[in-house]
Amino acid sequence: MAFDRQITLDGETADRIATQVLMEHRDFMREQLGAAEVGEVRLHPEDSLNYQKCMDAMNYLLKNYFGEN
């Protein structure tokens, strides 16, 4: 079923939403990596590497486009 609704947001609101989503997902991946290091969860070595690469990219975006750390 397709939805035909549209939501219009100003740029500032869209940026705040994007920033929040990036930060939350980055923090989740950081928690998973930390838990894997102490043996609380199991991550495939490729997943660990991809998580780190993705977090690096998110950090770059947050710092250079959104001014966040």
mmCIF file as gemmi writes it, N, C-alpha and C atoms, coordinates in Angstrom:
data_model
loop_
_atom_site.group_PDB
_atom_site.id
_atom_site.type_symbol
_atom_site.label_atom_id
_atom_site.label_alt_id
_atom_site.label_comp_id
_atom_site.label_asym_id
_atom_site.label_entity_id
_atom_site.label_seq_id
_atom_site.pdbx_PDB_ins_code
_atom_site.Cartn_x
_atom_site.Cartn_y
_atom_site.Cartn_z
_atom_site.occupancy
_atom_site.B_iso_or_equiv
_atom_site.pdbx_formal_charge
_atom_site.auth_seq_id
_atom_site.auth_asym_id
_atom_site.pdbx_PDB_model_num
ATOM 1 N N . MET Axp A 1 ? 0.846 -1.154 0 1 0 ? 1 A 1
ATOM 2 C CA . MET Axp A 1 ? 0 0 0 1 0 ? 1 A 1
ATOM 3 C C . MET Axp A 1 ? 0.905 1.234 0 1 0 ? 1 A 1
ATOM 4 N N . ALA Axp A 2 ? 0.701 2.102 -0.931 1 0 ? 2 A 1
ATOM 5 C CA . ALA Axp A 2 ? 1.503 3.323 -1.037 1 0 ? 2 A 1
ATOM 6 C C . ALA Axp A 2 ? 0.799 4.463 -0.305 1 0 ? 2 A 1
ATOM 7 N N . PHE Axp A 3 ? 1.594 5.247 0.394 1 0 ? 3 A 1
ATOM 8 C CA . PHE Axp A 3 ? 1.061 6.424 1.069 1 0 ? 3 A 1
ATOM 9 C C . PHE Axp A 3 ? 1.348 7.629 0.202 1 0 ? 3 A 1
ATOM 10 N N . ASP Axp A 4 ? 0.382 8.495 0.09 1 0 ? 4 A 1
ATOM 11 C CA . ASP Axp A 4 ? 0.514 9.653 -0.778 1 0 ? 4 A 1
ATOM 12 C C . ASP Axp A 4 ? 0.631 10.936 0.029 1 0 ? 4 A 1
ATOM 13 N N . ARG Axp A 5 ? 1.064 10.818 1.274 1 0 ? 5 A 1
ATOM 14 C CA . ARG Axp A 5 ? 1.173 11.992 2.135 1 0 ? 5 A 1
ATOM 15 C C . ARG Axp A 5 ? 2.548 12.617 1.98 1 0 ? 5 A 1
ATOM 16 N N . GLN Axp A 6 ? 2.604 13.918 2.119 1 0 ? 6 A 1
ATOM 17 C CA . GLN Axp A 6 ? 3.872 14.621 2.09 1 0 ? 6 A 1
ATOM 18 C C . GLN Axp A 6 ? 4.009 15.444 3.361 1 0 ? 6 A 1
ATOM 19 N N . ILE Axp A 7 ? 5.242 15.515 3.831 1 0 ? 7 A 1
ATOM 20 C CA . ILE Axp A 7 ? 5.562 16.344 4.973 1 0 ? 7 A 1
ATOM 21 C C . ILE Axp A 7 ? 6.575 17.37 4.499 1 0 ? 7 A 1
ATOM 22 N N . THR Axp A 8 ? 6.338 18.597 4.821 1 0 ? 8 A 1
ATOM 23 C CA . THR Axp A 8 ? 7.264 19.652 4.438 1 0 ? 8 A 1
ATOM 24 C C . THR Axp A 8 ? 7.933 20.184 5.698 1 0 ? 8 A 1
ATOM 25 N N . LEU Axp A 9 ? 9.266 20.199 5.671 1 0 ? 9 A 1
ATOM 26 C CA . LEU Axp A 9 ? 10.038 20.689 6.805 1 0 ? 9 A 1
ATOM 27 C C . LEU Axp A 9 ? 10.962 21.791 6.329 1 0 ? 9 A 1
ATOM 28 N N . ASP Axp A 10 ? 11.206 22.764 7.195 1 0 ? 10 A 1
ATOM 29 C CA . ASP Axp A 10 ? 12.21 23.767 6.863 1 0 ? 10 A 1
ATOM 30 C C . ASP Axp A 10 ? 13.59 23.116 7.006 1 0 ? 10 A 1
ATOM 31 N N . GLY Axp A 11 ? 14.594 23.716 6.407 1 0 ? 11 A 1
ATOM 32 C CA . GLY Axp A 11 ? 15.938 23.154 6.397 1 0 ? 11 A 1
ATOM 33 C C . GLY Axp A 11 ? 16.522 22.95 7.773 1 0 ? 11 A 1
ATOM 34 N N . GLU Axp A 12 ? 16.284 23.892 8.661 1 0 ? 12 A 1
ATOM 35 C CA . GLU Axp A 12 ? 16.838 23.788 10.018 1 0 ? 12 A 1
ATOM 36 C C . GLU Axp A 12 ? 16.271 22.581 10.759 1 0 ? 12 A 1
ATOM 37 N N . THR Axp A 13 ? 14.986 22.359 10.646 1 0 ? 13 A 1
ATOM 38 C CA . THR Axp A 13 ? 14.363 21.205 11.294 1 0 ? 13 A 1
ATOM 39 C C . THR Axp A 13 ? 14.872 19.907 10.691 1 0 ? 13 A 1
ATOM 40 N N . ALA Axp A 14 ? 14.979 19.856 9.377 1 0 ? 14 A 1
ATOM 41 C CA . ALA Axp A 14 ? 15.501 18.66 8.712 1 0 ? 14 A 1
ATOM 42 C C . ALA Axp A 14 ? 16.933 18.377 9.157 1 0 ? 14 A 1
ATOM 43 N N . ASP Axp A 15 ? 17.75 19.412 9.288 1 0 ? 15 A 1
ATOM 44 C CA . ASP Axp A 15 ? 19.127 19.236 9.755 1 0 ? 15 A 1
ATOM 45 C C . ASP Axp A 15 ? 19.17 18.711 11.182 1 0 ? 15 A 1
ATOM 46 N N . ARG Axp A 16 ? 18.29 19.228 12.04 1 0 ? 16 A 1
ATOM 47 C CA . ARG Axp A 16 ? 18.264 18.754 13.434 1 0 ? 16 A 1
ATOM 48 C C . ARG Axp A 16 ? 17.864 17.285 13.504 1 0 ? 16 A 1
ATOM 49 N N . ILE Axp A 17 ? 16.903 16.886 12.679 1 0 ? 17 A 1
ATOM 50 C CA . ILE Axp A 17 ? 16.479 15.484 12.646 1 0 ? 17 A 1
ATOM 51 C C . ILE Axp A 17 ? 17.618 14.61 12.136 1 0 ? 17 A 1
ATOM 52 N N . ALA Axp A 18 ? 18.262 15.029 11.052 1 0 ? 18 A 1
ATOM 53 C CA . ALA Axp A 18 ? 19.372 14.252 10.491 1 0 ? 18 A 1
ATOM 54 C C . ALA Axp A 18 ? 20.499 14.123 11.498 1 0 ? 18 A 1
ATOM 55 N N . THR Axp A 19 ? 20.824 15.207 12.178 1 0 ? 19 A 1
ATOM 56 C CA . THR Axp A 19 ? 21.885 15.178 13.187 1 0 ? 19 A 1
ATOM 57 C C . THR Axp A 19 ? 21.546 14.201 14.297 1 0 ? 19 A 1
ATOM 58 N N . GLN Axp A 20 ? 20.338 14.258 14.798 1 0 ? 20 A 1
ATOM 59 C CA . GLN Axp A 20 ? 19.919 13.377 15.893 1 0 ? 20 A 1
ATOM 60 C C . GLN Axp A 20 ? 19.979 11.913 15.472 1 0 ? 20 A 1
ATOM 61 N N . VAL Axp A 21 ? 19.499 11.606 14.272 1 0 ? 21 A 1
ATOM 62 C CA . VAL Axp A 21 ? 19.502 10.224 13.787 1 0 ? 21 A 1
ATOM 63 C C . VAL Axp A 21 ? 20.935 9.719 13.639 1 0 ? 21 A 1
ATOM 64 N N . LEU Axp A 22 ? 21.819 10.533 13.047 1 0 ? 22 A 1
ATOM 65 C CA . LEU Axp A 22 ? 23.219 10.131 12.896 1 0 ? 22 A 1
ATOM 66 C C . LEU Axp A 22 ? 23.874 9.892 14.252 1 0 ? 22 A 1
ATOM 67 N N . MET Axp A 23 ? 23.645 10.782 15.196 1 0 ? 23 A 1
ATOM 68 C CA . MET Axp A 23 ? 24.253 10.641 16.522 1 0 ? 23 A 1
ATOM 69 C C . MET Axp A 23 ? 23.745 9.394 17.243 1 0 ? 23 A 1
ATOM 70 N N . GLU Axp A 24 ? 22.441 9.138 17.168 1 0 ? 24 A 1
ATOM 71 C CA . GLU Axp A 24 ? 21.883 7.969 17.847 1 0 ? 24 A 1
ATOM 72 C C . GLU Axp A 24 ? 22.407 6.678 17.232 1 0 ? 24 A 1
ATOM 73 N N . HIS Axp A 25 ? 22.483 6.624 15.906 1 0 ? 25 A 1
ATOM 74 C CA . HIS Axp A 25 ? 22.96 5.406 15.264 1 0 ? 25 A 1
ATOM 75 C C . HIS Axp A 25 ? 24.455 5.203 15.523 1 0 ? 25 A 1
ATOM 76 N N . ARG Axp A 26 ? 25.23 6.284 15.49 1 0 ? 26 A 1
ATOM 77 C CA . ARG Axp A 26 ? 26.655 6.203 15.801 1 0 ? 26 A 1
ATOM 78 C C . ARG Axp A 26 ? 26.861 5.699 17.233 1 0 ? 26 A 1
ATOM 79 N N . ASP Axp A 27 ? 26.081 6.227 18.17 1 0 ? 27 A 1
ATOM 80 C CA . ASP Axp A 27 ? 26.2 5.807 19.564 1 0 ? 27 A 1
ATOM 81 C C . ASP Axp A 27 ? 25.821 4.338 19.741 1 0 ? 27 A 1
ATOM 82 N N . PHE Axp A 28 ? 24.811 3.881 19.003 1 0 ? 28 A 1
ATOM 83 C CA . PHE Axp A 28 ? 24.419 2.476 19.061 1 0 ? 28 A 1
ATOM 84 C C . PHE Axp A 28 ? 25.562 1.585 18.578 1 0 ? 28 A 1
ATOM 85 N N . MET Axp A 29 ? 26.17 1.954 17.458 1 0 ? 29 A 1
ATOM 86 C CA . MET Axp A 29 ? 27.273 1.155 16.928 1 0 ? 29 A 1
ATOM 87 C C . MET Axp A 29 ? 28.466 1.172 17.883 1 0 ? 29 A 1
ATOM 88 N N . ARG Axp A 30 ? 28.729 2.319 18.496 1 0 ? 30 A 1
ATOM 89 C CA . ARG Axp A 30 ? 29.819 2.414 19.471 1 0 ? 30 A 1
ATOM 90 C C . ARG Axp A 30 ? 29.557 1.481 20.661 1 0 ? 30 A 1
ATOM 91 N N . GLU Axp A 31 ? 28.312 1.442 21.133 1 0 ? 31 A 1
ATOM 92 C CA . GLU Axp A 31 ? 27.957 0.553 22.238 1 0 ? 31 A 1
ATOM 93 C C . GLU Axp A 31 ? 28.139 -0.908 21.84 1 0 ? 31 A 1
ATOM 94 N N . GLN Axp A 32 ? 27.739 -1.266 20.634 1 0 ? 32 A 1
ATOM 95 C CA . GLN Axp A 32 ? 27.89 -2.642 20.166 1 0 ? 32 A 1
ATOM 96 C C . GLN Axp A 32 ? 29.36 -3.036 20.066 1 0 ? 32 A 1
ATOM 97 N N . LEU Axp A 33 ? 30.193 -2.134 19.557 1 0 ? 33 A 1
ATOM 98 C CA . LEU Axp A 33 ? 31.626 -2.417 19.466 1 0 ? 33 A 1
ATOM 99 C C . LEU Axp A 33 ? 32.236 -2.594 20.857 1 0 ? 33 A 1
ATOM 100 N N . GLY Axp A 34 ? 31.844 -1.732 21.781 1 0 ? 34 A 1
ATOM 101 C CA . GLY Axp A 34 ? 32.342 -1.84 23.153 1 0 ? 34 A 1
ATOM 102 C C . GLY Axp A 34 ? 31.903 -3.136 23.805 1 0 ? 34 A 1
ATOM 103 N N . ALA Axp A 35 ? 30.65 -3.507 23.598 1 0 ? 35 A 1
ATOM 104 C CA . ALA Axp A 35 ? 30.147 -4.753 24.165 1 0 ? 35 A 1
ATOM 105 C C . ALA Axp A 35 ? 30.849 -5.956 23.549 1 0 ? 35 A 1
ATOM 106 N N . ALA Axp A 36 ? 31.187 -5.868 22.275 1 0 ? 36 A 1
ATOM 107 C CA . ALA Axp A 36 ? 31.898 -6.969 21.606 1 0 ? 36 A 1
ATOM 108 C C . ALA Axp A 36 ? 33.305 -7.111 22.168 1 0 ? 36 A 1
ATOM 109 N N . GLU Axp A 37 ? 33.936 -5.994 22.503 1 0 ? 37 A 1
ATOM 110 C CA . GLU Axp A 37 ? 35.294 -6.044 23.041 1 0 ? 37 A 1
ATOM 111 C C . GLU Axp A 37 ? 35.364 -6.767 24.373 1 0 ? 37 A 1
ATOM 112 N N . VAL Axp A 38 ? 34.315 -6.655 25.172 1 0 ? 38 A 1
ATOM 113 C CA . VAL Axp A 38 ? 34.314 -7.319 26.479 1 0 ? 38 A 1
ATOM 114 C C . VAL Axp A 38 ? 33.551 -8.642 26.445 1 0 ? 38 A 1
ATOM 115 N N . GLY Axp A 39 ? 33.137 -9.084 25.263 1 0 ? 39 A 1
ATOM 116 C CA . GLY Axp A 39 ? 32.498 -10.382 25.111 1 0 ? 39 A 1
ATOM 117 C C . GLY Axp A 39 ? 31.019 -10.431 25.422 1 0 ? 39 A 1
ATOM 118 N N . GLU Axp A 40 ? 30.369 -9.291 25.549 1 0 ? 40 A 1
ATOM 119 C CA . GLU Axp A 40 ? 28.937 -9.282 25.846 1 0 ? 40 A 1
ATOM 120 C C . GLU Axp A 40 ? 28.092 -9.592 24.62 1 0 ? 40 A 1
ATOM 121 N N . VAL Axp A 41 ? 28.574 -9.231 23.449 1 0 ? 41 A 1
ATOM 122 C CA . VAL Axp A 41 ? 27.893 -9.548 22.189 1 0 ? 41 A 1
ATOM 123 C C . VAL Axp A 41 ? 28.934 -10.086 21.214 1 0 ? 41 A 1
ATOM 124 N N . ARG Axp A 42 ? 28.458 -10.765 20.191 1 0 ? 42 A 1
ATOM 125 C CA . ARG Axp A 42 ? 29.346 -11.311 19.174 1 0 ? 42 A 1
ATOM 126 C C . ARG Axp A 42 ? 29.111 -10.556 17.867 1 0 ? 42 A 1
ATOM 127 N N . LEU Axp A 43 ? 30.171 -9.949 17.349 1 0 ? 43 A 1
ATOM 128 C CA . LEU Axp A 43 ? 30.126 -9.299 16.048 1 0 ? 43 A 1
ATOM 129 C C . LEU Axp A 43 ? 31.12 -9.995 15.131 1 0 ? 43 A 1
ATOM 130 N N . HIS Axp A 44 ? 30.711 -10.231 13.919 1 0 ? 44 A 1
ATOM 131 C CA . HIS Axp A 44 ? 31.622 -10.782 12.922 1 0 ? 44 A 1
ATOM 132 C C . HIS Axp A 44 ? 32.731 -9.755 12.699 1 0 ? 44 A 1
ATOM 133 N N . PRO Axp A 45 ? 33.97 -10.196 12.491 1 0 ? 45 A 1
ATOM 134 C CA . PRO Axp A 45 ? 35.074 -9.247 12.299 1 0 ? 45 A 1
ATOM 135 C C . PRO Axp A 45 ? 34.808 -8.222 11.176 1 0 ? 45 A 1
ATOM 136 N N . GLU Axp A 46 ? 34.163 -8.649 10.116 1 0 ? 46 A 1
ATOM 137 C CA . GLU Axp A 46 ? 33.837 -7.705 9.039 1 0 ? 46 A 1
ATOM 138 C C . GLU Axp A 46 ? 32.828 -6.672 9.51 1 0 ? 46 A 1
ATOM 139 N N . ASP Axp A 47 ? 31.883 -7.093 10.341 1 0 ? 47 A 1
ATOM 140 C CA . ASP Axp A 47 ? 30.9 -6.15 10.876 1 0 ? 47 A 1
ATOM 141 C C . ASP Axp A 47 ? 31.58 -5.119 11.768 1 0 ? 47 A 1
ATOM 142 N N . SER Axp A 48 ? 32.53 -5.576 12.583 1 0 ? 48 A 1
ATOM 143 C CA . SER Axp A 48 ? 33.257 -4.648 13.445 1 0 ? 48 A 1
ATOM 144 C C . SER Axp A 48 ? 33.991 -3.604 12.613 1 0 ? 48 A 1
ATOM 145 N N . LEU Axp A 49 ? 34.651 -4.045 11.563 1 0 ? 49 A 1
ATOM 146 C CA . LEU Axp A 49 ? 35.362 -3.127 10.677 1 0 ? 49 A 1
ATOM 147 C C . LEU Axp A 49 ? 34.394 -2.166 9.99 1 0 ? 49 A 1
ATOM 148 N N . ASN Axp A 50 ? 33.268 -2.695 9.506 1 0 ? 50 A 1
ATOM 149 C CA . ASN Axp A 50 ? 32.282 -1.837 8.842 1 0 ? 50 A 1
ATOM 150 C C . ASN Axp A 50 ? 31.64 -0.849 9.809 1 0 ? 50 A 1
ATOM 151 N N . TYR Axp A 51 ? 31.406 -1.272 11.043 1 0 ? 51 A 1
ATOM 152 C CA . TYR Axp A 51 ? 30.882 -0.352 12.052 1 0 ? 51 A 1
ATOM 153 C C . TYR Axp A 51 ? 31.851 0.812 12.249 1 0 ? 51 A 1
ATOM 154 N N . GLN Axp A 52 ? 33.138 0.484 12.364 1 0 ? 52 A 1
ATOM 155 C CA . GLN Axp A 52 ? 34.127 1.539 12.586 1 0 ? 52 A 1
ATOM 156 C C . GLN Axp A 52 ? 34.192 2.489 11.393 1 0 ? 52 A 1
ATOM 157 N N . LYS Axp A 53 ? 34.177 1.948 10.183 1 0 ? 53 A 1
ATOM 158 C CA . LYS Axp A 53 ? 34.195 2.802 8.985 1 0 ? 53 A 1
ATOM 159 C C . LYS Axp A 53 ? 32.952 3.693 8.928 1 0 ? 53 A 1
ATOM 160 N N . CYS Axp A 54 ? 31.82 3.115 9.248 1 0 ? 54 A 1
ATOM 161 C CA . CYS Axp A 54 ? 30.566 3.876 9.225 1 0 ? 54 A 1
ATOM 162 C C . CYS Axp A 54 ? 30.579 4.963 10.302 1 0 ? 54 A 1
ATOM 163 N N . MET Axp A 55 ? 31.078 4.641 11.481 1 0 ? 55 A 1
ATOM 164 C CA . MET Axp A 55 ? 31.169 5.639 12.552 1 0 ? 55 A 1
ATOM 165 C C . MET Axp A 55 ? 32.112 6.768 12.167 1 0 ? 55 A 1
ATOM 166 N N . ASP Axp A 56 ? 33.221 6.433 11.505 1 0 ? 56 A 1
ATOM 167 C CA . ASP Axp A 56 ? 34.147 7.472 11.047 1 0 ? 56 A 1
ATOM 168 C C . ASP Axp A 56 ? 33.454 8.41 10.056 1 0 ? 56 A 1
ATOM 169 N N . ALA Axp A 57 ? 32.674 7.839 9.147 1 0 ? 57 A 1
ATOM 170 C CA . ALA Axp A 57 ? 31.948 8.652 8.165 1 0 ? 57 A 1
ATOM 171 C C . ALA Axp A 57 ? 30.897 9.517 8.864 1 0 ? 57 A 1
ATOM 172 N N . MET Axp A 58 ? 30.195 8.955 9.827 1 0 ? 58 A 1
ATOM 173 C CA . MET Axp A 58 ? 29.191 9.725 10.563 1 0 ? 58 A 1
ATOM 174 C C . MET Axp A 58 ? 29.854 10.863 11.334 1 0 ? 58 A 1
ATOM 175 N N . ASN Axp A 59 ? 30.982 10.582 11.969 1 0 ? 59 A 1
ATOM 176 C CA . ASN Axp A 59 ? 31.709 11.631 12.687 1 0 ? 59 A 1
ATOM 177 C C . ASN Axp A 59 ? 32.12 12.753 11.742 1 0 ? 59 A 1
ATOM 178 N N . TYR Axp A 60 ? 32.586 12.392 10.555 1 0 ? 60 A 1
ATOM 179 C CA . TYR Axp A 60 ? 32.969 13.394 9.557 1 0 ? 60 A 1
ATOM 180 C C . TYR Axp A 60 ? 31.775 14.266 9.178 1 0 ? 60 A 1
ATOM 181 N N . LEU Axp A 61 ? 30.647 13.619 8.888 1 0 ? 61 A 1
ATOM 182 C CA . LEU Axp A 61 ? 29.446 14.377 8.524 1 0 ? 61 A 1
ATOM 183 C C . LEU Axp A 61 ? 28.992 15.282 9.66 1 0 ? 61 A 1
ATOM 184 N N . LEU Axp A 62 ? 28.942 14.735 10.855 1 0 ? 62 A 1
ATOM 185 C CA . LEU Axp A 62 ? 28.481 15.522 12.002 1 0 ? 62 A 1
ATOM 186 C C . LEU Axp A 62 ? 29.389 16.718 12.251 1 0 ? 62 A 1
ATOM 187 N N . LYS Axp A 63 ? 30.682 16.532 12.117 1 0 ? 63 A 1
ATOM 188 C CA . LYS Axp A 63 ? 31.622 17.613 12.381 1 0 ? 63 A 1
ATOM 189 C C . LYS Axp A 63 ? 31.631 18.651 11.261 1 0 ? 63 A 1
ATOM 190 N N . ASN Axp A 64 ? 31.712 18.2 10.021 1 0 ? 64 A 1
ATOM 191 C CA . ASN Axp A 64 ? 31.926 19.108 8.902 1 0 ? 64 A 1
ATOM 192 C C . ASN Axp A 64 ? 30.661 19.691 8.289 1 0 ? 64 A 1
ATOM 193 N N . TYR Axp A 65 ? 29.538 19.021 8.459 1 0 ? 65 A 1
ATOM 194 C CA . TYR Axp A 65 ? 28.301 19.531 7.869 1 0 ? 65 A 1
ATOM 195 C C . TYR Axp A 65 ? 27.318 20.061 8.896 1 0 ? 65 A 1
ATOM 196 N N . PHE Axp A 66 ? 27.371 19.489 10.098 1 0 ? 66 A 1
ATOM 197 C CA . PHE Axp A 66 ? 26.406 19.884 11.105 1 0 ? 66 A 1
ATOM 198 C C . PHE Axp A 66 ? 27.045 20.578 12.307 1 0 ? 66 A 1
ATOM 199 N N . GLY Axp A 67 ? 28.372 20.652 12.348 1 0 ? 67 A 1
ATOM 200 C CA . GLY Axp A 67 ? 29.063 21.343 13.429 1 0 ? 67 A 1
ATOM 201 C C . GLY Axp A 67 ? 28.988 20.661 14.767 1 0 ? 67 A 1
ATOM 202 N N . GLU Axp A 68 ? 28.71 19.357 14.777 1 0 ? 68 A 1
ATOM 203 C CA . GLU Axp A 68 ? 28.615 18.598 16.021 1 0 ? 68 A 1
ATOM 204 C C . GLU Axp A 68 ? 29.877 17.786 16.222 1 0 ? 68 A 1
ATOM 205 N N . ASN Axp A 69 ? 30.075 17.333 17.447 1 0 ? 69 A 1
ATOM 206 C CA . ASN Axp A 69 ? 31.207 16.436 17.749 1 0 ? 69 A 1
ATOM 207 C C . ASN Axp A 69 ? 30.721 15.047 18.024 1 0 ? 69 A 1
